[in-house]
Structures are given as structure tokens and as C-alpha cells.
């Protein structure tokens, strides 16, 4: 920094760097935040000192660190954070100064290996070359051409995505998953620019594995899963581009905005293309970048957030229906917990009840000495049997009782490492430091444990039927049912689903003890334990084993014997992300209740159809045949009606324009076929007639025109006529001189379209 004489002296005198190799820059180039002394913002800031490497020859005139970043490459930056910028631009010294240092490891490797870019180092170059082979292009190391840049970007994104998926960050619409999805789509768009239209990124994963699995063994362990998820996401993106009916509208709107002076796409149109037509934002942004079109990112984000909030409403499982006004603690409450070093001992693995002391009571984020009846309080105990919501398992519910108070525990959460009980006080005063009896609702705990243990048996069955690529990718376990997400590229076939269900129930009927032990992560891996996809573990882990055939790392509550799970039933299977499926299932009495519901539905259907369950299929087949026959009869009757009295009414209103007899009318309840039949019937009845008939079907418009031979000889063209008036209903069409048909999507424009028939007749006669 130009005013940082102290740093200059250190580099020059202490380190020995010649003065001519030390360059000084202003606060825009060498201060953090940029231009902080002159423009702000207020807060901690400081000058930077950067290390640049001179890589050699350059084509830039008067090349220097000021104008040639391709020759002088930054490999290290140190932010000397020493000031507190205050109002008026005053730089007050910080009481505690620090140095924020950041080095580009791969840039340093590029310097040491003598290659022109970080993508050309030994572990990245094969990936770039593999991308070039997929695209059928030749890559030039360090090349500045558009194709070279795209190939380097594809390689970077392919590596990043492989690491992310290996760590459990899957492509999604939200959070980190959205970042992964954007990386995939940007690389796919680069591929399309290079002429690759099909999935290809997944083919680069083996190259990532070959050169980087030494440092990232997860890539080797989960290569198949990574490839399956990546290929599925690529296919989904390609389908979104190819199948979207809005692509033509998007291109027209882009051309229109690009030709206008403002060159800014309205937010409403952006959201329409994204939400209604499913056009990916990445595709739109790339096209707009090419055309110089912009859009309001913040406005679009607000519209998207509003839609997401609407979509998420009511999407949680039934067990989470009770929600506090404020579920998690605020920073002030958390700070006090940390200062007072409040810790809770969890004893819920051994017991469902415990005597405990109330260590903290927080109401509306304020510490209280007591909670009154009606209060919603966050309560912390010195020891608790309540399992805090974690690992996909819901928190325990139950009661806190003392001689002076009674309260319902409606949920238990883990907030920054603290076990927090969400409590509704029902009677008396719940006081801090009071002794209470903490009791978990036993029936709810057992139902949840039954479902949690079932997830372990289910994962074993899925891996047995589908293959070792299956890994748990998430779950939500409650007392009523559970959801289990797992990596698999396609929907389960009916026979696969039934086989999985059968295997789980066979294991449950056979029975096996559930054994839990604390061990090291390394020992668990050597035993072959399965870890939750993407989860990070400490050195000590909890290993849950079932009968020697299932071993998983898990912190949840379980049944002591799998036979106590009871009946297992899958009630749903769906896709939740590219390469990730979700099974919803019930167990025990929940499974029995589900079967009772299915029996009741079957009984209701049979009652309505007046048949027995064993004859239901035959009854449905007979009804389908009857419906088909009736539809045919109805169509025939409708057609006859249109050719009969209804058509006579239309012909009775014939008018004449320049000697051309014509009738233009809207017909209710007719489809396009009925309109054509009516036109044919009219030409048989009338020696000379031009008939234009229209009808509405929901939001659609049908238009049919027909002309007799004598009018065609005079210049009337039914196909051209119907095409011209279709513009009033935002449609199009055409046809032969004697018969034409069109459609539209604006029923409100139908009167205007029919009113224009005389005008078009005159125009055609003049030609």
C-alpha cells in the first residue's frame, strides 16, 4: 500500500527485496476492504501486501505489475488488519491487530512446475485434456481463447462437484445444493458451447479419482454414486432446455429487449420463464450475457423466496406440528450459556426418566428466574433423558414435574451444542434451580426408536437388492412414520420395491439383537461400518450393529431387538434430487393402521361400484368399455346435432359481402372435429357458401373455415382467411383454399376475429 512505509522497510531492509521490485498501489488496489480509507465501509480494515511472481515474457507493451496480470501472477496476499475505520474516514488503531494471510496453493504449484496456469499442473492437466477429448477439441495450455477457458472451467467444476457430492452436498434448489447445481449447469452450458449436447461431466469422475483419490479417498469410495448423481442431474438439465415450451418465447423476449434501449429484462418475465416454463436461470444468464441484457437479481430473488416459502408451507412431517414462536435461541441467550458454561448430561440411552436440576429458563430470549403458566420457555437441565433432534431423528417429548409445577416438553433441540427443552408451562411456577422429574413419553419414544431401527434394516435391504452404491443421503424419523433418502439413479421397479419390503420383514421376523458400542472412527471403518453420506465424525463414534449384517455409525435411539419393530410397510417412493430417491415407510401399529386405511378405501370403492373385492378388476374393465362406447355415442350425437338444427341456425344468418355469401359464428360445445363436419355438411346443403365457425375449449380456441368451389374460383382462400383472423386470438393456422383450420389461446379475442371476416373477404377478392 502506497502509505505503508513500515511494510516497505520490512521487505526492503529485513527481507532484502530490492526497492525496484517493490511496487506501491493506492487503496483501491491494495487495501481491504477495497477503497476503505476513502469510501468505507466503517469497521476493521487494513493495507495489503502481495507477492507476485514474474512468469516471464509478455506481449503487453511496457509490461508491469500494474497492467499485466497474465505475466505477474499473485500467489500470496496478506491483509494487515490494524485499523478501525470510523465516521469521517478516521482510521483508529485496532486494540488487537492481526494478519489475514491467504496463499494460492495451486498457483504456487504452477510456478514450481513451470506451467502457465493452475489448471495445467500435474493433477489438473489430465482432467482438462479429458474434457477436451469429450468435446473433440484441442486444448492449448494457458491459452486465452474462449474454448480453452471453457475447458479449464469444465475441469474445475467437474473436480469441485465430485468432491461436493462425495461429501454429501447434493444438487438441490436450496443452500449448498444450489451451489453444486449451478456448478454442474455452468459446466454443462460450457459443454454445449463446445458442441457436447449430452451428459459428459460424469465421464470425468474416473479422471478425478485417478489423480486425486490419494488425498480425497471419498471420491474412490463413492465414485459410482457420484457418477450416477451427476449423470442424472445432467440429463435433467438437458431435458429442461430441450423440452421447455417457453424457449421460443424466451428467445423472442431476449431479442426484443436486446434491441431496445434499456436492455433490461422485466423481473416478471424472468420469473415467468423460470417458474412457469422451467428454463434454468444459468441458461438465461449466459444468453443475456451474450446479448448484453441484464435483469434485477434482487427482485428475482425476492420473487423466488416468496414462491419457495409458499411451497414449503405444510411440507413438514406430522410430528413437527407443534412449533414455538421462537424455536432457537438468540445470540444473547447463547452468549450467557457459554459464559456460565452450562452443560447437560444426556442419560436417555439408559433411561426414559431422570431427576434433574433446572439450570436455565429462557422466555422470549430473556433469562428468567421462573416460567409462569402459559409461558413458552426454553429450559436447560443438568441431566436429561430427552433426546435432542439430531441425525434425522425428531426430538423427544414428555413432561417436567415438580411439587410446585407441571410442564409439557413439546420438543427437544440441539442448539449450538446445548440440549434445549421446548416447554409449555401448564401449572404452578417452574423455577430455576428447582429439582424436577424429567420423563420422556415412553410410547412416542418407542415408536420413534422402532422406526429408526427400521431405517438400518432398510438400508441393508436396499444395498442387497440394488447394489453397494446405495448410501443413506438423509432421513427424517418420527413416531408415526419415517423418510429415508438414498443414492440411486432410477425409481425402484415394482419387483425391486416388493423384494426390499420382503427382505426387511424377513429379517424382522427372524429377530436379531441391536448392539451399541463406542469406538474409534478408524476401528469402525475397519469393521466395515457405514457412515451417513456427507456426515463429519469425531475420533470417537457410536457404532450400532444388528446381527452381524448391519453396522452403521448412529447417535439415535433404537429398539434392543429388531423383532420388536413389528410389521414394516413402504407407503411411498419418489425422487427428491438427481440420483437421490426417498422411501416413506411405517412400522408396528403404524403399519397396521395404514393397512386398515387401505382396507377401508377398498371397501368404499367396492361399495360404490357394487362389487366384491375379488371381482373389482373385472368390474373396472367393464366400466371402461362402457365409458368408451358411451363416448363414441356422445361424439356421434354431438356431430349430428351440429349438422342438424344448430347448423340450420347458422345458415339462417348468412350475409353477403361483394357477392360472397358467408356465415361467421361461434358454436358452443363443439370441438375441432365437430366444426369440420359442420362445414362439410354446410357445403352439401348450400351451392355457394363461405362458412367460418369457432368454438372454445377451456383456454383454447378452435377456428375452422370452408368455401365452396365457386368461391375458391373467385379468389377465396379458406386457409389464408383463418390464419389471418387467428391473430386476434393469439394463434395461428392455415390450410387449403377450400378448408382451413386454426387455433388460439385468447378466447376473449374471438368476437373481434369473427368480426374481421368481411374485411378479409374483400381483401382476398381484390387480389
C-alpha positions in Angstrom: 0.0 0.0 0.0 1.4 3.4 -1.0 1.3 4.8 2.5 2.5 1.7 4.3 6.2 2.6 4.9 6.6 0.1 7.7 5.9 -2.9 5.3 8.2 -1.4 2.7 11.0 -1.2 5.2 10.4 -4.8 6.2 10.5 -6.1 2.7 13.5 -3.9 1.7 15.7 -3.9 4.7 14.9 -7.1 6.7 14.0 -9.4 3.8 16.3 -7.9 1.3 14.0 -7.3 -1.7 15.4 -4.6 -4.0 13.4 -1.4 -4.0 12.8 -1.6 -7.7 11.0 -4.8 -7.2 8.6 -3.3 -4.6 5.6 -1.7 -6.2 3.2 0.6 -4.3 -0.5 0.9 -5.1 -3.4 3.0 -3.9 -6.3 2.0 -1.6 -8.4 0.7 -4.5 -5.8 -1.9 -5.5 -4.1 -2.7 -2.2 -6.4 -2.2 0.8 -9.0 -4.4 2.4 -11.9 -3.7 2.0 -11.2 -2.0 -1.3 -11.0 1.8 -1.0 -11.9 1.6 2.7 -10.0 4.7 3.7 -11.7 7.0 1.2 -15.1 5.3 0.7 -15.7 2.9 3.6 -17.3 0.9 5.0 -16.7 1.6 8.6 -15.1 -1.2 10.7 -11.9 -3.3 10.8 -9.6 -2.8 7.8 -6.0 -2.6 6.8 -3.4 -2.4 4.0 -2.4 -5.4 1.9 1.0 -6.7 0.8 1.0 -9.1 -2.0 3.6 -11.5 -3.5 3.6 -11.7 -7.3 5.7 -14.0 -9.4 7.1 -12.8 -12.8 6.4 -15.7 -15.1 8.4 -14.3 -18.0 7.8 -12.9 -21.4 4.7 -10.8 -22.2 3.0 -9.3 -25.2 1.7 -6.3 -23.2 3.5 -3.0 -24.0 5.5 -1.6 -21.1 4.6 -4.7 -19.1 4.5 -4.2 -15.3 2.5 -5.4 -12.2 0.2 -2.5 -12.9 -1.0 -3.7 -16.3 -0.1 -7.3 -16.9 -1.8 -9.9 -14.6 -1.0 -12.7 -17.0 2.7 -12.2 -16.6 2.8 -11.1 -12.9 0.8 -13.7 -11.0 -0.4 -13.1 -7.4 0.4 -16.2 -5.3 0.1 -14.7 -1.8 -1.8 -11.9 -0.1 -1.5 -10.6 3.4 -4.1 -8.3 4.9 -2.5 -6.3 7.7 -5.7 -5.6 9.6 -4.8 -2.9 12.0 -7.4 -0.1 11.8 -11.0 0.6 12.8 -12.5 2.9 10.2 -14.8 5.4 11.8 -17.2 8.2 10.7 -15.4 10.8 8.7 -12.8 8.4 7.4 -10.8 8.3 10.6 -8.5 5.2 10.9 -8.2 4.4 14.6 -5.7 1.7 15.6 -7.3 -1.6 16.5 -6.6 -2.8 20.1 -5.8 -6.3 18.7 -4.1 -6.3 15.3 -4.0 -9.4 13.1 -2.7 -10.7 9.8 -5.1 -12.5 7.5 -3.0 -14.5 5.1 -4.1 -16.4 2.0 -1.9 -18.3 -0.5 -2.9 -19.9 -3.8 -1.6 -23.5 -3.4 -2.3 -24.4 -7.0 -0.9 -21.2 -8.2 2.3 -21.9 -6.3 2.3 -25.4 -7.8 2.0 -23.9 -11.3 5.0 -21.6 -10.6 7.1 -24.5 -9.2 6.1 -26.8 -12.2 6.7 -24.0 -14.7 3.2 -24.2 -16.3 1.1 -21.2 -17.4 -2.0 -21.8 -15.1 -3.3 -23.6 -12.1 -5.3 -25.9 -14.4 -2.1 -27.0 -16.1 -0.4 -28.5 -13.0 0.1 -32.3 -12.9 -3.1 -33.2 -11.1 -5.4 -30.9 -13.2 -3.9 -31.2 -16.7 -5.3 -34.7 -17.3 -8.8 -33.5 -16.3 -8.6 -30.6 -18.8 -7.4 -33.0 -21.5 -10.2 -35.4 -20.7 -12.7 -32.6 -21.1 -11.1 -31.7 -24.4 -11.4 -35.3 -25.6 -15.1 -35.3 -24.7 -15.6 -32.1 -26.7 -13.5 -33.1 -29.6 -11.3 -30.1 -29.2 -7.6 -29.4 -28.9 -6.5 -27.7 -25.7 -3.7 -25.1 -25.5 -2.1 -24.9 -22.1 -2.5 -21.3 -20.8 -4.5 -20.4 -24.0 -6.6 -17.3 -23.8 -9.2 -18.4 -26.4 -12.8 -19.0 -25.4 -12.6 -22.7 -25.9 -9.5 -23.0 -23.7 -11.2 -21.0 -21.0 -14.3 -23.2 -21.2 -12.3 -26.4 -21.0 -10.4 -25.2 -17.9 -13.7 -24.2 -16.3 -15.3 -27.6 -17.0 -12.3 -29.3 -15.4 -12.5 -27.1 -12.3 -16.2 -27.6 -11.9 -16.0 -31.4 -12.5 -13.5 -31.7 -9.7 -15.4 -29.4 -7.4 -18.7 -31.3 -8.0 -17.1 -34.7 -7.4 -15.7 -33.5 -4.1 -19.0 -31.9 -3.1 -21.1 -35.0 -3.9 -18.6 -37.3 -2.1 -19.1 -35.1 1.0 -22.9 -35.3 0.7 -23.6 -31.9 -0.8 -26.1 -33.0 -3.5 -27.6 -30.8 -6.3 -30.7 -29.1 -5.0 -32.8 -25.9 -5.1 -31.6 -24.6 -1.8 -28.4 -23.8 0.2 -25.2 -25.6 -0.7 -27.0 -27.9 -3.0 -27.9 -24.9 -5.2 -24.3 -24.0 -5.5 -23.5 -27.6 -6.6 -26.3 -27.4 -9.1 -25.0 -24.1 -10.5 -21.5 -25.6 -11.0 -23.0 -28.6 -12.9 -25.1 -26.4 -15.1 -22.4 -23.9 -15.9 -20.1 -26.7 -16.9 -22.9 -28.3 -19.0 -23.5 -25.0 -20.7 -19.8 -24.7 -21.5 -20.0 -28.2 -22.9 -22.9 -27.2 -25.2 -20.9 -24.2 -26.4 -18.2 -26.7 -27.3 -20.7 -28.9 -29.2 -21.4 -31.5 -26.4 -25.1 -31.8 -26.0 -25.4 -35.0 -23.9 -24.2 -35.8 -20.4 -20.5 -35.9 -20.2 -19.3 -34.5 -16.9 -20.0 -37.8 -15.2 -17.4 -39.4 -17.5 -14.7 -37.1 -16.0 -15.2 -38.5 -12.5 -12.8 -41.5 -13.0 -10.1 -39.0 -14.0 -10.7 -37.1 -10.8 -10.5 -40.4 -8.9 -7.2 -41.4 -10.6 -5.3 -38.3 -9.8 -6.9 -37.1 -6.5 -8.2 -40.1 -4.6 -4.9 -40.2 -2.7 -5.8 -37.0 -0.9 -9.6 -37.5 -1.2 -10.3 -41.2 -0.8 -14.0 -40.5 -0.6 -14.0 -40.0 -4.4 -12.8 -43.6 -4.9 -15.2 -45.0 -2.2 -18.2 -43.2 -3.8 -17.3 -43.0 -7.4 -20.4 -44.9 -8.7 -22.7 -42.8 -6.6 -21.0 -39.5 -7.8 -21.4 -40.6 -11.4 -25.0 -41.7 -11.0 -26.0 -38.4 -9.4 -24.0 -36.3 -11.8 -25.4 -38.1 -14.9 -29.0 -37.8 -13.6 -28.6 -34.1 -12.9 -27.1 -33.5 -16.4 -30.0 -35.3 -18.0 -32.5 -33.3 -16.0 -30.8 -30.1 -17.1 -30.7 -31.1 -20.8 -34.4 -32.1 -20.7 -35.2 -28.7 -19.1 -33.6 -27.0 -22.1 -34.9 -29.2 -24.8 -38.5 -29.8 -23.6 -39.3 -26.3 -22.4 -42.2 -24.8 -24.5 -41.1 -21.4 -23.4 -37.7 -21.4 -25.2 -39.2 -19.8 -28.2 -40.9 -17.1 -26.1 -37.7 -16.6 -24.2 -35.6 -16.1 -27.3 -38.2 -13.7 -28.7 -38.2 -11.7 -25.5 -34.4 -11.6 -25.4 -34.2 -10.3 -28.9 -36.8 -7.7 -28.2 -35.1 -6.4 -25.0 -31.6 -6.5 -26.7 -33.0 -4.3 -29.5 -34.4 -1.8 -27.0 -32.5 1.0 -25.4 -32.9 -0.2 -21.8 -31.7 -3.7 -22.4 -33.2 -4.9 -19.1 -35.5 -7.9 -18.9 -38.5 -7.2 -16.6 -38.5 -9.2 -13.4 -41.9 -10.6 -14.1 -40.8 -12.1 -17.4 -37.6 -13.6 -15.8 -39.7 -15.3 -13.1 -42.3 -16.5 -15.7 -39.5 -18.1 -17.8 -38.0 -19.7 -14.7 -41.1 -20.8 -12.8 -43.8 -21.3 -15.5 -41.6 -22.7 -18.3 -38.8 -24.2 -16.2 -36.0 -22.5 -18.1 -32.8 -22.8 -15.9 -31.5 -19.4 -14.7 -28.0 -20.4 -15.8 -29.1 -20.8 -19.4 -30.9 -17.4 -19.3 -27.9 -15.6 -17.8 -25.5 -17.0 -20.3 -27.7 -16.0 -23.2 -28.2 -12.5 -21.8 -24.5 -12.1 -21.2 -24.0 -12.8 -24.9 -26.7 -10.3 -25.9 -25.8 -7.6 -23.3 -29.1 -8.0 -21.5 -29.4 -7.5 -17.7 -32.1 -8.2 -15.1 -32.9 -7.3 -11.5 -31.2 -10.1 -9.5 -32.6 -8.9 -6.1 -36.1 -8.6 -7.4 -35.9 -12.1 -8.9 -34.5 -13.5 -5.6 -37.4 -11.9 -3.7 -40.0 -13.5 -6.1 -38.2 -16.8 -5.8 -38.0 -16.7 -2.0 -41.8 -15.9 -1.9 -42.5 -18.9 -4.1 -40.2 -21.2 -2.1 -41.9 -20.1 1.2 -45.2 -20.9 -0.3 -44.0 -24.4 -1.5 -42.5 -25.2 1.9 -45.7 -24.4 3.8 -47.2 -27.5 5.3 -44.4 -29.7 4.0 -43.1 -30.9 7.4 -44.0 -34.3 8.9 -46.9 -34.5 11.3 -44.6 -34.9 14.3 -43.3 -31.4 13.9 -46.8 -29.8 14.0 -46.2 -28.0 17.4 -43.9 -25.1 16.7 -42.7 -22.4 19.2 -43.0 -18.7 18.3 -39.2 -18.8 18.7 -37.7 -22.2 18.2 -33.9 -21.5 18.5 -32.2 -19.2 21.0 -30.9 -15.8 20.2 -27.3 -14.7 20.4 -27.6 -13.0 23.8 -29.0 -16.2 25.4 -26.4 -18.3 23.7 -23.6 -16.0 24.9 -24.8 -16.3 28.5 -24.9 -20.1 28.2 -21.3 -20.1 27.1 -20.2 -17.7 29.8 -21.9 -19.8 32.5 -20.6 -23.0 31.0 -24.0 -24.7 31.2 -23.8 -28.3 30.1 -26.4 -31.1 30.1 -25.6 -34.7 30.6 -27.6 -36.9 28.3 -28.8 -40.1 30.0 -31.5 -41.1 27.6 -29.8 -44.1 26.2 -30.1 -45.8 29.6 -33.3 -44.4 30.9 -36.5 -42.6 29.9 -36.8 -40.8 33.3 -34.4 -38.9 35.4 -34.2 -36.5 38.3 -32.7 -33.2 37.2 -32.0 -29.6 38.2 -33.2 -26.7 36.2 -30.1 -24.7 35.1 -31.7 -22.2 32.9 -35.1 -20.8 31.9 -35.3 -18.5 28.8 -38.6 -16.9 27.7 -38.7 -14.7 24.6 -34.9 -14.9 24.6 -34.8 -13.3 28.1 -33.3 -15.2 31.1 -35.9 -15.7 33.8 -35.9 -17.0 37.4 -39.2 -18.7 36.7 -41.7 -19.5 34.0 -45.4 -18.9 34.6 -48.4 -20.9 33.3 -48.9 -20.3 29.6 -45.3 -19.4 29.1 -43.3 -21.0 26.2 -39.9 -21.5 27.7 -36.5 -22.8 26.7 -35.3 -24.9 29.6 -31.9 -26.4 30.2 -31.3 -29.2 32.8 -28.1 -30.6 34.4 -29.0 -34.1 33.1 -31.8 -35.2 30.8 -33.3 -38.3 29.3 -34.7 -36.3 26.4 -33.1 -37.0 23.0 -32.4 -33.7 21.1 -33.4 -33.5 17.5 -30.4 -34.7 15.5 -29.3 -37.1 12.8 -32.7 -37.0 11.2 -34.5 -38.2 14.4 -37.1 -35.9 15.9 -36.7 -34.6 19.5 -38.3 -36.4 22.4 -41.5 -35.1 24.0 -42.7 -35.7 27.6 -43.1 -33.8 30.9 -41.2 -31.9 33.6 -42.9 -32.3 37.0 -42.1 -31.0 40.5 -44.1 -30.3 43.6 -44.6 -26.8 42.5 -45.1 -27.0 38.7 -46.0 -29.1 35.7 -44.9 -28.5 32.2 -45.2 -30.3 28.8 -42.0 -30.8 26.8 -43.2 -30.4 23.2 -39.8 -30.8 21.5 -36.1 -31.1 22.3 -33.5 -29.5 20.1 -29.7 -29.2 19.9 -28.8 -25.5 19.6 -25.1 -24.8 19.2 -24.3 -27.9 21.3 -26.8 -27.2 24.1 -29.7 -29.6 24.8 -32.7 -27.3 24.9 -36.2 -28.4 26.0 -39.1 -26.5 24.4 -41.5 -26.3 27.3 -45.1 -25.1 27.8 -45.8 -24.5 31.5 -49.3 -25.8 32.4 -49.5 -25.3 36.2 -47.5 -23.6 39.0 -44.2 -21.8 38.6 -41.3 -23.6 37.1 -38.3 -22.1 38.9 -34.6 -22.0 38.1 -32.5 -24.3 40.3 -35.6 -26.4 41.2 -35.5 -30.2 41.1 -37.8 -31.8 38.6 -38.6 -35.3 37.3 -37.9 -35.3 33.6 -39.9 -38.1 31.9 -39.9 -38.9 28.2 -43.2 -40.0 26.7 -42.4 -43.7 26.5 -44.9 -44.7 23.8 -43.7 -41.9 21.5 -40.0 -42.7 22.2 -40.6 -46.4 21.4 -42.4 -45.7 18.2 -39.6 -43.4 17.1 -37.0 -46.0 18.1 -38.9 -48.7 16.2 -38.8 -46.5 13.0 -35.1 -45.6 13.5 -34.0 -49.2 13.8 -36.1 -50.0 10.7 -34.0 -47.5 8.7 -30.9 -49.5 9.4 -32.6 -52.7 8.2 -34.0 -50.9 5.2 -30.5 -49.7 4.2 -29.2 -53.2 4.4 -32.1 -54.5 2.2 -31.6 -51.7 -0.4 -27.9 -52.4 -0.7 -28.7 -56.2 -1.0 -31.3 -55.6 -3.8 -29.9 -52.5 -5.6 -26.2 -52.7 -5.0 -23.3 -51.4 -2.9 -23.6 -47.9 -4.4 -26.6 -47.2 -2.2 -25.8 -44.8 0.7 -28.1 -43.0 3.1 -28.4 -39.4 2.0 -30.7 -38.1 4.7 -33.7 -39.1 6.8 -36.5 -37.9 9.0 -37.5 -40.3 11.7 -40.6 -39.7 13.8 -43.0 -41.8 15.8 -45.7 -42.1 13.0 -43.5 -42.8 10.0 -40.1 -42.2 8.6 -38.5 -40.9 5.4 -35.2 -42.4 4.1 -33.2 -40.8 1.3 -30.7 -42.9 -0.5 -28.4 -42.6 -3.5 -29.8 -44.5 -6.6 -30.2 -43.2 -10.1 -33.7 -44.5 -11.0 -37.0 -45.3 -9.5 -37.4 -48.8 -8.0 -39.2 -51.2 -10.2 -42.3 -52.8 -8.6 -40.5 -56.1 -8.1 -37.5 -54.3 -6.5 -39.7 -52.5 -4.1 -41.5 -55.7 -3.2 -38.2 -57.6 -2.7 -36.9 -54.8 -0.4 -40.1 -54.9 1.6 -40.0 -58.7 1.9 -36.3 -58.8 2.9 -36.9 -56.2 5.7 -39.9 -58.2 7.1 -38.0 -61.5 6.9 -35.1 -60.0 8.9 -37.6 -58.6 11.5 -39.4 -61.9 11.8 -36.0 -63.7 12.2 -35.1 -61.4 15.0 -31.6 -60.1 16.0 -30.2 -58.1 18.9 -29.2 -54.4 18.4 -25.8 -53.9 19.9 -24.3 -50.4 20.6 -20.7 -49.7 21.3 -18.4 -46.6 21.5 -15.3 -47.0 19.4 -12.9 -45.0 17.3 -13.7 -43.9 13.8 -10.8 -45.9 12.5 -11.9 -49.1 14.2 -15.5 -48.6 12.9 -14.2 -48.2 9.4 -12.1 -51.4 9.7 -15.2 -53.3 10.8 -17.0 -52.1 7.6 -19.4 -49.7 9.3 -21.5 -47.5 7.0 -21.4 -43.8 7.7 -24.1 -41.3 6.8 -23.4 -39.8 3.4 -21.7 -36.5 3.9 -21.6 -36.5 7.7 -18.5 -35.5 9.5 -17.4 -37.5 12.6 -15.1 -37.1 15.5 -12.5 -39.5 16.7 -15.0 -41.4 18.9 -18.2 -42.7 17.3 -21.2 -44.7 18.3 -21.5 -48.0 16.4 -24.9 -49.7 16.0 -24.7 -53.3 14.9 -27.6 -55.7 14.1 -26.9 -59.4 13.8 -23.5 -59.0 12.2 -25.0 -58.0 8.9 -25.7 -54.3 9.6 -23.2 -51.9 11.1 -23.8 -48.1 11.0 -22.5 -45.1 12.8 -25.5 -43.6 14.5 -26.4 -41.5 17.6 -30.1 -42.1 17.7 -32.3 -44.2 19.9 -33.1 -47.8 18.9 -35.0 -50.9 19.9 -33.0 -53.6 21.7 -34.2 -56.3 19.4 -35.4 -55.9 15.8 -38.3 -58.3 16.3 -39.9 -55.6 18.3 -40.2 -53.4 15.1 -43.2 -55.4 14.1 -44.6 -55.1 10.6 -42.7 -52.9 8.0 -44.6 -51.3 5.1 -43.4 -49.0 2.3 -46.0 -46.4 1.6 -44.2 -44.2 -0.9 -41.1 -43.9 -3.2 -40.1 -40.8 -5.1 -37.3 -38.7 -6.4 -36.0 -35.8 -4.2 -32.9 -34.8 -6.2 -30.9 -36.0 -9.2 -29.6 -39.5 -8.2 -31.4 -39.5 -4.8 -34.6 -41.4 -4.0 -36.8 -41.3 -1.0 -38.8 -44.1 0.7 -41.5 -43.3 3.2 -42.4 -46.2 5.4 -44.4 -47.2 8.5 -43.8 -49.9 11.2 -45.6 -51.6 14.0 -49.0 -50.3 14.8 -48.4 -47.5 12.3 -48.2 -50.1 9.6 -51.3 -51.9 10.8 -53.2 -48.6 10.8 -52.0 -47.9 7.2 -53.3 -51.4 6.1 -56.6 -50.7 7.8 -56.9 -47.4 5.9 -56.2 -49.3 2.6 -58.8 -51.9 3.5 -61.4 -49.1 4.2 -60.6 -47.4 0.9 -61.0 -50.8 -0.9 -64.3 -51.4 0.8 -65.6 -47.9 -0.1 -64.6 -48.4 -3.8 -66.3 -51.8 -3.9 -69.4 -50.4 -2.3 -69.6 -47.6 -4.8 -69.1 -50.0 -7.7 -71.4 -52.6 -6.2 -68.9 -55.5 -6.4 -66.8 -57.8 -4.2 -63.0 -57.2 -3.8 -62.2 -60.2 -5.9 -64.3 -59.0 -8.8 -63.2 -55.4 -8.7 -60.7 -55.6 -11.6 -63.3 -57.2 -13.9 -65.9 -54.6 -12.8 -63.4 -51.7 -13.7 -62.7 -53.3 -17.1 -66.4 -53.5 -17.9 -66.9 -49.9 -16.8 -64.0 -48.7 -19.1 -65.6 -50.5 -22.0 -69.0 -48.9 -21.3 -67.4 -45.4 -21.0 -65.6 -45.9 -24.3 -68.8 -46.9 -26.0 -70.7 -44.0 -24.5 -68.1 -41.5 -25.5 -68.4 -42.7 -29.1 -72.2 -42.4 -29.0 -71.9 -38.9 -27.4 -69.5 -37.8 -30.1 -71.8 -39.1 -32.8 -74.8 -37.4 -31.2 -72.9 -34.1 -30.9 -71.8 -34.3 -34.5 -75.4 -35.0 -35.7 -76.6 -32.1 -33.6 -74.1 -29.7 -35.2 -75.0 -30.9 -38.7 -78.7 -30.6 -37.8 -80.6 -27.9 -36.0 -77.5 -26.0 -34.8 -76.1 -25.7 -38.3 -79.5 -24.6 -39.7 -79.5 -21.6 -37.2 -76.0 -20.6 -38.5 -77.1 -20.8 -42.2 -80.2 -18.8 -41.5 -78.0 -15.9 -40.6 -76.0 -15.8 -43.9 -74.9 -12.4 -45.1 -73.3 -11.2 -48.3 -70.1 -9.3 -49.0 -69.4 -8.3 -52.6 -71.5 -11.2 -53.8 -69.9 -13.7 -51.4 -72.5 -15.4 -49.1 -70.9 -16.1 -45.8 -71.7 -17.0 -42.2 -69.3 -16.5 -39.2 -70.5 -17.8 -35.9 -69.4 -19.2 -32.5 -70.7 -22.7 -31.7 -71.0 -23.9 -28.1 -69.7 -27.3 -27.0 -68.1 -28.3 -30.3 -64.5 -29.5 -30.8 -62.5 -29.0 -34.0 -63.8 -32.3 -35.5 -67.4 -31.2 -35.0 -66.7 -27.9 -36.6 -65.1 -29.6 -39.7 -68.1 -31.9 -40.0 -70.5 -29.0 -39.8 -68.6 -27.2 -42.5 -68.7 -30.2 -44.8 -72.4 -30.6 -44.1 -73.0 -26.9 -45.0 -71.2 -27.2 -48.3 -73.5 -30.1 -49.2 -76.6 -28.0 -48.3 -75.5 -24.8 -49.9 -74.3 -24.4 -53.5 -72.3 -21.3 -52.6 -71.1 -20.6 -49.1 -68.1 -19.5 -47.1 -68.5 -20.7 -43.5 -66.3 -19.7 -40.6 -67.1 -21.5 -37.3 -65.4 -21.1 -33.9 -65.6 -22.7 -30.5 -64.0 -22.5 -27.1 -62.5 -25.4 -25.1 -61.3 -24.0 -21.8 -58.5 -21.6 -22.6 -58.2 -22.7 -26.2 -60.0 -21.5 -29.3 -60.9 -23.6 -32.4 -61.4 -21.9 -35.8 -62.5 -23.7 -39.0 -63.3 -22.1 -42.4 -64.7 -23.8 -45.5 -65.5 -22.5 -49.0 -67.4 -24.0 -51.9 -65.6 -24.4 -55.3 -67.2 -21.4 -56.9 -65.9 -19.0 -54.2 -62.5 -20.6 -54.4 -62.5 -19.8 -58.2 -63.3 -16.1 -57.3 -60.2 -15.9 -55.1 -61.4 -17.0 -51.7 -58.8 -19.0 -49.7 -60.2 -20.5 -46.5 -56.7 -21.5 -45.1 -55.3 -17.9 -45.5 -58.5 -16.4 -44.1 -58.5 -18.5 -40.9 -54.7 -17.8 -40.5 -55.3 -14.1 -40.6 -58.2 -13.9 -38.2 -56.3 -16.3 -35.8 -54.0 -13.4 -34.9 -56.9 -11.9 -32.8 -56.9 -15.0 -30.6 -53.1 -15.1 -30.4 -52.9 -18.2 -32.5 -52.1 -19.5 -36.0 -53.1 -21.9 -38.6 -53.7 -22.4 -42.3 -54.9 -24.9 -44.9 -56.2 -25.4 -48.4 -58.3 -22.9 -50.4 -61.4 -24.9 -49.7 -60.7 -25.8 -46.0 -58.6 -24.2 -43.2 -58.2 -24.7 -39.5 -56.5 -22.6 -36.8 -56.2 -22.5 -33.0 -55.6 -19.8 -30.4 -55.1 -19.2 -26.7 -57.1 -16.0 -26.2 -60.8 -16.7 -26.1 -61.5 -13.1 -25.4 -60.4 -12.2 -28.9 -62.9 -14.4 -30.6 -65.6 -11.8 -31.3 -63.0 -9.5 -32.9 -61.7 -12.4 -35.0 -65.2 -13.2 -36.4 -66.0 -9.6 -37.0 -63.0 -9.3 -39.3 -64.2 -12.0 -41.8 -65.9 -9.4 -44.2 -62.7 -7.4 -44.3 -60.6 -10.4 -45.2 -63.1 -11.5 -47.8 -62.8 -8.1 -49.5 -59.0 -8.2 -49.4 -59.0 -11.7 -51.0 -61.4 -10.7 -53.8 -59.2 -7.7 -54.7 -56.2 -10.0 -55.2 
